[in-house]
Amino acid sequence: MNKEKNGELSRVCFRKTRVLFFTLMLMGTVIPAAVIPVSADTGGPDSFGYNWMDNQVPTPLVTYNWIEINSTGVDSGVAGDDVFGGPFPMGFTFDFYGNSYTDLYFNTNGLITFGSGTGSTGNTAIPSASLPDNFIAPFWDDLAVGPGYNSGSIYYETQGISPNRQFIVEWCNITTLGGAGPMSFEVLLNETGEMWAQYNTVGSATSGSATVGIENSGGSDGLQYSFNTLGTIFDNLAIMFYSPQYAVSVAPDPSILYGDLLTTLSHNLTVANDGSANDTYDLAISGNSWTSEIYDATGTFLITSLSVPTGASDDIMVKVSIPGGVNYGDFDLAQLTATSQNDSGISYSAFVNTTYFAFPTNVTLMKDADPWNLDSIQQILTLYGIPYDEYTSTDIGVVDLSPYDKVIIPSDQPQVFYDAFEANLPWFESYVNAGGILQFSVGSNGWNGGSLTNLPGGYSKSSSTSNSVTIDLPTHHFSTIPNTITDSELDSWSSSTHGYFTGLPTNAVVVASDSNGPCLVESVSGLGRYFAYSLISEWGWGQGYSTILENIILSMYGWAVFPDFAMNLTPEFQNGYGSAAGDVDFVLTITNMGINNDTYDLSYSGVWPVTFRDIGDTMDITTLFVESGMTGDFIARLSIPGGASPGDMDLSDIIVDSQGDVNITESAQASTQVPHLAGWLDGFETGLTGWRTEVVTQSTPNPTVWETGDPF
């Protein structure tokens, strides 16, 4: 997936409008706060799209403009140790992580919160699952305000005229609980969405035990400027948190549907405007081999673009027709791309996966007792209209299994059943080798008292229990079809696994593991497959904890979301600018979309030399290993010759080849140029409409040479 938000494909630069104008309210008057060129004094984005920039040297990105309100604002009366107050009305609606607020709370510990107040003194890193959430932290530490501690107060005030009003909170002349300080800092919330933290003086206080940043309402997303780090907060520092002007996202990503031959499936997608300005998005489908068309939300009209106001979203429909003649399990993996008309460098590509499948048509359930006194398996088979027969331990080794697509062995059986199962392992193995699927649970030692020891297909197990489960392969069909499974739902009951696998077939794919080892595995033997697991998933489904049992039951031989080996290389094209004898770095991402781990060979085609580096920039590399369903980043460092002149350029192809399948290769282009300074200045005067920055960084021996982004 290729989410090309501002800065996301680079470490230090922005990929949208080259000069940004923000405003600062000074005593009710709107003045330009800064003309902001691209520089390294930035951070983000977080998942929502917030970034930060500050006024640190050598290239300040914002201007420090302290607004003193201790004589004009309201003394909140919030004072003491670990005390909060509110709600305090802002006088306008402020949007924060997609939610709108008209009031807020703040406390003596340098924290602003939305929705509710807190006196919390235990600062954490950002983001954090622990409370509090939904906050702005200009200096979150154990602080104290007012009588008994210092002469400080907390003031607030609304300034300006709609739509450019500003709400200001100032912690004035306060100290830490231990007396370090005095400190005066403030938060400025712009009606247009920007957030500022400014520090007039910090005195003897340090940032070594403080958190600075923002976090959403669930604690799942946030943007950290500093956490318990000395020297990051000092006098006359200004930090601005903001969301990009143009940004877009598409959900769900991926969209996965399954159907029969000669049917047309409708993928319902939502296009969201995550930026701060209205926008229209061009819509396109690429990478598809089956007929795919884009419609309006009702599926009535073909469309090629969609207008979405800022902060809003709209729905579209992608119709994909499954042709005749394709094989069971074949799929079409297309990309729906929404591109901003205001800035063509801003786009989002979501995967649209359409798979030809059929449910199992004939299943046998072998058991002597319902596991955990629950008929979860029978309910699921009935729910999906799948016919099934039931057999007991007396039928094992006797009944003809050849008519059945799948044989299911549940967890928690009595010992007589496990004795019959272990005595007939070759019988089950023959069924699998002939093309059948054996779905068996090793979750024994349950309510029915049986203990399972020996397993078919090269598996072995231990009986230790656990309730800490992690999905290792989120792209596997056990994890996605038809339900998206999360780690948390597999951890939500006591002893969610009864055992783990200590021995596996050589071709086994581990889908999930508990704290001891693999607990959900798929493997191939002959013409068939084993689905093996220690999850007591019948209990999980019956008690409403997890739907993973549905996914396992509905999975069939040949049902694959992704091929054995497949990959995607992004971004497909980048521009970079540098000077003679300098280096320009491009960050690229390999997504392993196959069900197998893979190692990729890295090479290039171009005139100027390219060196490949690991993402930490610690060593040269020629290959990159990426686990199935995961991503891997690397740096392509292009070296500009010492004799290069302004206007010289090189267009390099960055080539990635799969070692798992030599027929699979991807390439991306990197354009590097030594620019004409005069031409750049002309562009500056006209708003730089022709310039776009996509480089990661540039380092040269001369510190006065521009280091990243457009030259200046």
N, C-alpha and C positions, 0 to 999 in steps of 0.2 A: 504494500500500500504506500502511496506516495503523497504524504501530507505536506504540501509546500507552503507552510505558513511562514510568516516573517521570521527569518533567522534559523528556522528549524533544520535546514540543510547545511548550515554553516555554524561555526563555533562563535564567531565574533562579528558577523556582518548582517545587514538587512537586505531583503530582496524586494523592496517595494519603493515608494517614492523616495527619491534621493535626499531631499531636504524636507524636514518635518518642521511645522510651525506649531508650537504649543503656547498657551497663554497662561499668565499668572495674574491673579487678582491682587492688586496692591491698594489697600484702603479703598476698595470699591471701584478702582480704575483698572481696565484691562490693558496690559502692556505686553509686548512680545517677551516671552521668557527666554527663548534661545532660538538660534538657527542651528540645527543639529546635523552635522555631517556624520558619516559613518566612522565609528571608532571602536576600540576594544573595551571601553568602559561600559559594558552592557552585560546583561544576563537574561536568561530565558530563551525561548518561551516555555511556560509550563503547559500542561495539557490543554488548559482552557485557551491559552494564547497570550497571557500576560507576559510582558518583558519589563526589565528595569534598565535605567541609565542614570549616571551620576555626573558630578562635576569634578571628578578627580583628574589630576594631571596624568599624562602630558596633554591629553586632548579632552577638555571638559565638554560634556554633551548637554548639560543643562546649567543654568545659572542659579547661584544661591541668592535668594531675595527674601530675607527674613521679614515676616509680617508680625509686628508686635501688637498684641491685643490685650495686654494686662491693664490698660487704661480705658479700653473701649468695649471689651468683651464682658461676658457674664461670668462671675466667679461661681463655678459649679457647686461649691461646697463639698466636693468629694475630697476627703482628706483622711489621713491616718495610715495604717498599715494593712494591706490586702483588702482595701475597700473599693467597691464599685458604685456607680450611680447611673441613673437613666430610667427610661429612655429620654434622650435629648433630641428635640426636633431639629432637622437640618434646614427646613424651609424649601426643600425641593426633593425630587426623587433621584436617588443615587443607585446605579446598577453595579452589582458586585457579584462576580462569578455567575452571571445569568439571572440573578434574582434582584428585585427592586426593593429599596428601603427608603423610608422617609424619616427614620430616626435611628439612633444608635446608643450604645453604652460605652463608657470608658472607666478605667480603674486607676488606682494609684501605682500600679506596677507597669505603666507604659503600654497599655493594651486597649485597643478599640474593638468592640464586638458588635455584631448585628444579630437581632432576634432575641437575645437575652444577655444578661450581664454576668460577669465572673470576677472574683477577686484573686484568681489563680496567680501564684507566685512561682510555680515550677515551670520555667521555660523549657521548651523542647525544640528539636530541629523541625524543619518544615519540608514536606508535609508530615503529619503525625496522626495516627489513628486515635491517640489519646486526646481527651478534652483539655482545654477548650478548642473549638473550631470556629470558623466563620469570623476571622479576625484580621485586623491590621496591627502589626507590631512595630512601632517606631523604635522602642527600646524596652523590650519585655524582660524584666529582671525583678529582683526583690527590692522595690523602691519604697519610699515613704514620703508623705506630703503633709506639711502644715505643723501646727502646734505640737510641741513635744519632740519634734524631729528637725524642723527647719522652718524657714519663713515662706515656704512655697505654697502655691495654689495651682489649680487646674482651671483654665478659662476656655470658653467657647464662644464663637461668633459666626454669623452668616453675613457675607459681604457680596456686593455685586448685584447685577440686574440679569434676569432671565434672558437668554438661556445660558449665561456665563457666570452663574453664582458659584460661591465657594464657601464651604463650611470648614472652619479652622478650630482645632483643639490644641491648646498650648499647655504643656507641663512647665511651669515657671518656677525657677529657683528651688528645685527639689533635690533630694539626695538619695543615695542608696540607703537601705535600712542600717547599714554599718556606718553611714555618715559621709561616704565619698561624694564629691561634687564640689559646689552646687552645679546642677544641670538645668538647661532650658532647651527644650526641643518641641517641635510642633508637627502636626499632620494637617495637610490641606487637601480637602476632597473637592475636586472640580465637578460641577454639574455635568460636564461633558465626559466624565468617567476617569480622568487621570487622578492619581493619588501621589502626593508629595510627602516626604519626611525631611525635615530640615533641623539642623542642630546648631543653635547659636553658641552654646558653650557646654562642655561636658565636665569641666573642672578636673578633679582628681579621679572621677569615675572612669571605668574602662568598659570595653565591650566584651571582656573575657568571660562573662557569665550572662550575656544578653542575647536575645534573638531579635533579628530585624527581618521583616518580610510580611507576606500575606498568605492566607490559607482559606480554602473553601469550606462550605457548611458541613461536609462529610469527613473532612480531614484526609481526603484521598488525593487532593491536588493543592499545590501551592507554589510559591516562588520565594526562595530564601536569598537574602542579601548577605546575612552574616549570622553565625551561630557560635557563641562561646569562643570568639576569635579576637585576640588582642589587636588593637591598632586599626580596626576597620571603621570605627565611629570616632569623629573628632570635630573640633570647632569648624563652623562654616561649611559643613558638608550638606549637600542637597542630593536627594535620591527621588527619582520619579518612577512610579509603577504605572503601566499603561497597556492597553490592548491595541493591536494594530488597526490602522484605518481600513485596510482591505484584508479580509480573511474569510475562508469558506471551509465547510466540512460537509461530508455526506455520510449518512448512516442508514441502515447498518452497513458495516464494513468488516468482513464481507457479507453480502447477501447470498444465502444458499437455499436453493429450491430443488426438489426432486420430482420427476414425473416420468410418464411412460412415453413410448415412441409416438411420434406424430401428434404431440400435444404442445400447446403454447402456454408457458408459465409466465406469471406476472410478478416481477420483483417490485415491491413498494419501497421507495427510497425517499429520504428527507434531505433536502438541501438547506443548510443553515448558514445565515450570514453572521459570522462571528466577529466581524469588524465593526468599526465605529461610524461607517458611512453606508448609505444605501448603495446597492450594487445590482448589476445584471450579469448573469453567468451564462457563458456559452457551454452547451452540453454536447458531448461526443462520446461514442462508443468505439473502443479499439481492442485489438487482440482477439476478437471473436471469430469463430469459424461457422457457428450456427447463426441463423437469421436473428438479429437483435434490433429492436426499434425503441425509441424514447417517446413516451406519451405524457400527456397531462395526468393529474392525479386520478381522474375518472377513467383513464384508458380510452378516451374518445378521440383526442386530437394529437397528431404527431407534433412534437415541438423540438426546437433547436436551441432555445435559450429560456431563461427563467429570471424574472426580477424579484428580488427579496429585500425588504427594508432591513435596516440595521437592527440586530438583536432578534430578528424573526426567522422563520423557516417556512418552507413550502414543500409539498410532496410532488413526486413524479413517479412514473411507472415505466419500467423497462420490461418489454415483452420479448421472451426468447422462445423460439420454436425448436423442439427436439426433432431432428429429421429421422426418417426411416433408415434402417440399415446399419445403425451404430451398435456397438457392442454394449452388453450390460455393464454398467459401471463407468461407461464413457461420460465425459463431462466437457463443458465449454466454459472456459475461464476468461471472461471479458473484463474490461475496465470502463467504468463510467466516469468521465472526467468533467468537472465543473471548473471553468476558467473565468476569472474576473475580467469584465470588459474594461474596468477602470485601470487595472494593472495586470497585464497578461502574464506576469511572472508569478501571480498568485493563483494556485489551482489545488484541487484535491481529486485524487483518483481512487475510487472504491472498487473492490473486486465484486463481480457479479458471477456467481458460480451456479451453473445449471447442470444437473446430473441425471442421467437415465438410470432408473432403479426400479426394482419391484420388491415388495415385501416378501418375506418367506411365505411359501404357499402351503407347506405341510410340515408341521413341527411335532416332535414328540417330547413330552415332559416325563422324565424318569425320576420317581421319588417314592419313598415309603411314608413320608409325612410332610405336611406343609412347614416350610422353615419358619421358625419363630411364631408358629401358629397363624401365619399370614398367607393368603392366596394371591400375593402380589403378581406372580408370573401369570397365573390364569386371568387375572383382571386385565393385564396389559395385552395379552393375546386377544382377548375378547374385545377390548377397546379398539384395537386396530383391525379387527375382523380377520384374524389369522387362524385358520383351522389347526387343531392340535389333537393328539391322542396322548393318553396317560398310561404309563407302565410302572411296574414296581420292581423290586429287586429280584423277584422270581422270574422276570422276563429278560433280565440281563444275560446276554450270551445266547439267547434263544430267538427273540423276535427278529424279523427281517428289517434292518434299518435303511435299506437302499431307497425306499420311496420318500424318505424324509430329507428335506433341505437342511434341517438342523436338529440336533439332539441337545436338550437342556438338562444339566445336572445342577440342582439348586444347592444352597448351603444347608447346614444344620440338619443332617440326616442321622437316623439311628445306626448303631454299629453294624447291624445285619446288612444294611444297604451298602455301607462302605466296604464290608468284606466281599460282597458280590462284585462291586465296582473294581476293587483291586485284583480280584481273581480273573477278571476278564479285560485287562488292559489291552492285550493284543487285538481283541475283538473291536474295541473302540478305535484303536489305531488304524485298523483295516478300513473301517468306515470313513475315517478322515482321509486316508490316502486315496480312497476311491472318489473323493470329491465332496464329502460331507463336512459340515461344521459341527464341532463339538464345543458347546459352550458349557464350561464347568466351573463351579465355585469350589475353592478349597477351604471355605469358611466353616470349618467343623468345630467340634468342642462347644456346641451350643445347647439349646434347651432339650434337644432330642438325644443328647448324650454320646453321639458317635465321634470317633477320631479317625481322620483320614491321614494316611502316611504316604503311600505310593501313588504316583501320578503317571499319566500317559504322556507321550510326545516329547520325552526328554526333559520334563519339568521335575523339580523337587522343591520342597517347602519347609519352612519352620512355622511353629504354631504361636509365636509371640503376637500379642494384640497391640493395636495402636489406634488413636483417633486423630492423628496428624497426617493428612494426606495432601500431596502436591501433584497437580497435573503436569506431567513432564512434556506432553505432546499436545498442545491445545488445538492443533489443526487436524488431529486424528478424528475419524468419524465417531468413535466412542465419546469424544469431547464435544461434538458439535451437531450430531444428527439424531433426532430432530431438535434436541435441546442443547443449549449452550451450558456447559457444566463449569462450575467454579470450585476453587479449592475450599472455600468456606462451607459450601453445602455438603462436602464430603467429610468435614471435621465436626459436624453439628450434632453428633450423638456419640455416646460413650462406646469405645471399642468398635469403631466403624470398620476396622479390618480385623479378621481372625487369621493371622498368619501373613507371611510374605514369601516370595520365591527366592530360593537360594541357588537354584540351577535353572537355566533357560536354554532352549534351542538356539543354535548359532544365528538364526535369522529372526529372532524374536524382536518385536518392537514394544518397548516399555512405554505405556501410555500414562501411567500414574504410579507413584511410589508413596509408601508411608514412611515413618521415621526409621524403619528398620531396613526396608528394601522394596523392590518392585511389588506392586499389588494389583496391577491391571495390565495384561500383556496380550498381544496378538502375535501368532506365528503361523507359518505355512508348512505343511507337510504333504508331499505328493500333490494331489489335486485339490486338497481341502485345507481347512484352517482350524486352529484352536483359538478359542476366546477363553482365557483363563484369568481368574481374579479371586482375591481373598476378601474383597469388600462384601459385607453382609448387606447387599444392595436390596434384598427383599424387605428387610426391616426399614432401610432408608426410604424406599418408595412407599411402603405401607403406612409409615408414620409421617409422610409429607416432607421429609428432609431433602431428598434428592431424586431426580428423574433419570439418573445415569442407567438404571436398570432398563428403562425403555430403549435407550440408545444401544445397549448391548444386544437386547433381544431383536431389535429391528435391523441390526447390522447383518450383512450377507457376504458371502464369498464374492470377491470382485468389487465390493462397494468401497470406492476410494474417493475421497475428497480431492486429493492431490496425487499426481503420478509418483512413481518411484524416485525420479530425479527431475527437479524443475527449480528454476530460480528466476529472480527479477533483480535488475541492477538499476539503482536510482541515485541521483537524478540523471536523466538522459542527456542533458546538455547544461554546461556551466560556462560562464564568462569569467575571466580573471585578468587582472592588470598588474604589471610589475615593471621594474626598471632593469637595465642591463646588469648582468651578473647576479641578479636576485632570484629568489625562489618563490613560487606561488603554489600553495597547497589547495587541493580539492578533496573534500570528504565525500566518499561514496559508500553506499549501503547495499550489501547483498542480502536478499531475502530467500531463504531456502524453503521453497514451496513443495518440496517432495516429502515423501514419508520416510526417506532415509537420510542419515547424516551424510555430509559431502565435504570434500576439500576442493577448493577452486584455485586454479592457476591464474596468476595475474601477469599481464603483458600489455604492451602499448604499441601503437603505430603512429609515428610522427617524426618531425625533424629535430625538435628540441628534446633533450633527454628527460625521461621520467623515472623517478625512483619511488618505489612503494614502501610505505612505512606502516607499522601498526598504529591503531587509533590513539594510543598513548604517546606516540612519537618517541619510542625508546629504541627501536631497531628496524633495520631493513627487512622486508619480507618479500617472498615471491609466491607464496600460497596463503590461503585463508581457510580455516576449518569453521563450518557453520552447522550447528545441530539442526535436525529437521524441525520445521515450523518456526525457526528463530531467525534473527538478523545478525549480521556482522559488518562492522564499519572498518574502513581502512583509508589511508591518506595516499593520494597520488601527488607526489611533489615534482612539479615541472621546473626545470632550471633554465632560466633565460641566459643565452650566451652573453659574454662580456662585451662583444662588439655590436650587440643589437642596437638599432636606432629607433627613434620615435616613429611609430607607424608599423614597425615590424610585428608580425604575429605568427602563431603556429596553431594549427588545429590538430589535436591529438585524439586518437581513438584509444580509450581505456578498455581493454579486452579481458573478459573473465570466462574461463573454460572450466566445465565440470569434469572432475576426475572420475566421478561415478558413471557418467555417460558422456563419452567423447563427442557425441553429436549435439550436446547442449552447450551453447555459448551465448553470451550477451556482451554488448558493448555500449559505451557512453562516450560522448564527445566533450572535450575540454578545450575551450578557445582561450589562448593567452596572448596578450598584446602589450607592447610598449606604447602608451598613448601619447598623442600630441597634446602638450599642456595648453597651447593656445586654443585648440578646439574644445578642450574641456572647459576652459574659462568662458568661451562663447556659450557652451551648454549651460553653465551655471547662471549666466545672465538671463537665459530663457527658461529657467526652471528645471534644467537637466532632464527635459522630457525624453531625451534619447538615451539616457544612461540607465543601466540596471546593474546591480552588484550581486554576484553570486559566489564570489571567492570566499575562501575560508580565512586565510591569513597570508601575509607575506613577511618574510624576515630578510633584512639586508644588513651588511656591516655598518651602514651609515644610519644612525638613529634619526637623522633629519629627513630621511626619505620616507614618503608616505608608506604605511605598512599594510593597509587593507582597504578594500572598497575602491571607490572612484578616486583618482588621483587629485590632490590639491596641493 
